[in-house]
Structure formats: structure tokens, C-alpha cells
Amino acid sequence: MLKFERKLALRLLPATVVGQLFATGFADAGDIVNVIPVSTSPILITTMVLTASPTADITIYTGVAAPSVPDDPTTRVISQNGGGAGAVVMPYPLILPPGWGVWITNAGTGGGAVNITYDYLADTGSS
């Protein structure tokens, strides 16, 4: 690769900083699994990949409490991969407020997983 081509490639493909902490959650049919515990600090999710088997209905939730059922309409959804084998990649970082955690659920019959890199941020309080 020529020097010019390398510089161009670097401008087109900015690096994503990976979080220092790593969490993996697996969910089989009917599971509700805590992936990142509720924290008193804000959480910066830097990367997230969600995979599912063809018969899984995987959802990633966040909030102050776990979803009550795998398809809970009252809990905030970060991402979902329902009914298709493959992967969903989070396109940008997310910051969760203090007191929130992350859960993976499965309303389908197959299995699925989520891989997350994240960091805890210092809570500077409200301004």
C-alpha cells in the first residue's frame, strides 16, 4: 500500500476506543440475564455486538430494574435481534445514567448472546 493510500484509509476508518471492562451475556428461551449490574456511576458502553440463532428473539434492555418478562414493553430497549441468525453491531457509544444496568432476554426458542465493552464514568453531578 502506498503512503498516500495508508493516510487516506486512516481518515476513512476512525478507531473506536474499546472499553476496559468486558461483559458477555447468554440467553436461552425465556431467560432474563443481568449483563452489567446497576451502578451508582454512569456507564459508557463503547462497543456491543448482539448475536442470535434463527429462532431466537433477543433483546437488550437498560434501566433501573430488570424487565419483568422477555418482551417487556415498559423497559427501555437498547437493541434487538429477533428471528434471524446474524449479528447486530451498535453503531455508536451510549452513556447510561447512574443507577441503570443492562439485561439480555430471549422471547424465542433459540439462543443468543451479547458482548459489550464498557467503562464506568465519574459522576460529576448535575450542572
C-alpha positions as CSV (number, residue, x, y, z in Angstrom):
1,M,0.0,0.0,0.0
2,L,1.3,3.4,-0.9
3,K,1.9,6.0,1.8
4,F,-1.0,8.2,0.4
5,E,-3.4,5.2,0.5
6,R,-2.5,4.5,4.1
7,K,-3.2,8.1,5.2
8,L,-6.5,8.0,3.3
9,A,-7.5,4.7,4.9
10,L,-6.8,6.2,8.4
11,R,-9.0,9.2,7.7
12,L,-11.9,7.0,6.4
13,L,-11.8,4.4,9.2
14,P,-11.5,6.2,12.6
15,A,-10.6,4.0,15.5
16,T,-13.1,3.1,18.2
17,V,-11.7,3.1,21.7
18,V,-12.6,-0.2,23.4
19,G,-13.9,-0.1,27.0
20,Q,-11.6,-1.5,29.6
21,L,-14.3,-3.8,31.1
22,F,-15.9,-6.6,29.2
23,A,-19.2,-8.4,29.7
24,T,-20.9,-11.3,27.9
25,G,-24.5,-12.4,28.4
26,F,-26.1,-15.6,27.1
27,A,-29.9,-16.1,26.9
28,D,-31.8,-19.3,26.1
29,A,-35.6,-19.4,25.7
30,G,-37.4,-17.4,28.4
31,D,-34.2,-16.1,30.1
32,I,-33.7,-12.7,31.7
33,V,-30.0,-12.3,32.4
34,N,-28.1,-9.3,34.0
35,V,-25.1,-8.4,31.9
36,I,-23.9,-5.2,33.5
37,P,-25.1,-4.6,37.1
38,V,-26.8,-1.5,38.2
39,S,-24.2,1.1,39.1
40,T,-24.0,4.3,41.1
41,S,-21.8,5.7,38.3
42,P,-22.7,6.4,34.7
43,I,-21.8,3.6,32.3
44,L,-20.2,4.3,28.9
45,I,-20.9,1.4,26.5
46,T,-18.3,1.7,23.8
47,T,-18.9,-1.5,21.7
48,M,-21.7,-4.0,21.6
49,V,-22.4,-7.0,19.4
50,L,-25.6,-9.0,19.6
51,T,-25.9,-12.4,18.0
52,A,-28.9,-14.7,17.7
53,S,-29.9,-18.1,16.3
54,P,-32.7,-18.2,13.7
55,T,-35.4,-18.9,16.2
56,A,-34.2,-16.6,19.0
57,D,-35.8,-13.2,19.9
58,I,-33.0,-11.4,21.7
59,T,-33.5,-8.0,23.3
60,I,-31.0,-5.9,25.2
61,Y,-32.7,-3.7,27.9
62,T,-31.5,-0.9,30.2
63,G,-33.0,0.8,33.2
64,V,-33.1,0.9,37.0
65,A,-34.6,-2.6,37.1
66,A,-34.7,-5.8,35.1
67,P,-37.5,-6.3,32.6
68,S,-40.4,-8.3,34.1
69,V,-40.8,-10.6,31.0
70,P,-38.6,-11.2,27.9
71,D,-40.8,-8.9,25.7
72,D,-41.4,-6.2,28.4
73,P,-42.8,-3.1,26.7
74,T,-42.3,-1.0,29.8
75,T,-38.4,-1.3,29.9
76,R,-36.0,0.7,27.6
77,V,-34.6,-1.3,24.7
78,I,-31.0,-0.7,23.5
79,S,-31.0,-3.3,20.7
80,Q,-32.9,-6.3,19.4
81,N,-32.2,-9.2,17.1
82,G,-35.3,-11.2,16.5
83,G,-35.9,-14.2,14.3
84,G,-32.7,-14.1,12.3
85,A,-29.3,-15.6,12.5
86,G,-26.7,-13.0,12.4
87,A,-25.2,-10.1,14.3
88,V,-26.3,-6.6,15.3
89,V,-23.4,-4.1,15.9
90,M,-24.1,-1.0,17.9
91,P,-23.2,2.0,15.6
92,Y,-22.1,4.5,18.3
93,P,-21.3,4.6,22.0
94,L,-24.0,5.0,24.6
95,I,-23.9,6.6,28.1
96,L,-26.3,5.2,30.7
97,P,-27.2,7.3,33.7
98,P,-26.2,6.4,37.2
99,G,-28.5,3.7,38.7
100,W,-29.0,1.8,35.4
101,G,-27.9,-1.7,34.4
102,V,-28.1,-3.9,31.3
103,W,-30.0,-7.1,30.7
104,I,-30.4,-9.6,27.9
105,T,-33.6,-11.5,27.3
106,N,-34.9,-14.2,24.9
107,A,-38.6,-14.4,23.9
108,G,-37.8,-17.0,21.2
109,T,-36.8,-20.7,21.3
110,G,-33.1,-20.5,20.2
111,G,-30.2,-18.9,21.9
112,G,-28.4,-15.6,21.7
113,A,-25.6,-13.6,23.2
114,V,-24.3,-10.1,23.7
115,N,-20.7,-8.9,24.0
116,I,-20.1,-5.5,25.5
117,T,-17.1,-3.4,26.3
118,Y,-17.7,-0.5,28.7
119,D,-16.3,1.8,31.3
120,Y,-17.6,3.5,34.5
121,L,-17.5,7.3,34.3
122,A,-17.0,9.7,37.1
123,D,-20.4,11.2,38.1
124,T,-19.8,15.0,38.1
125,G,-23.3,15.7,39.2
126,S,-25.8,18.0,37.6
127,S,-24.7,21.4,36.3
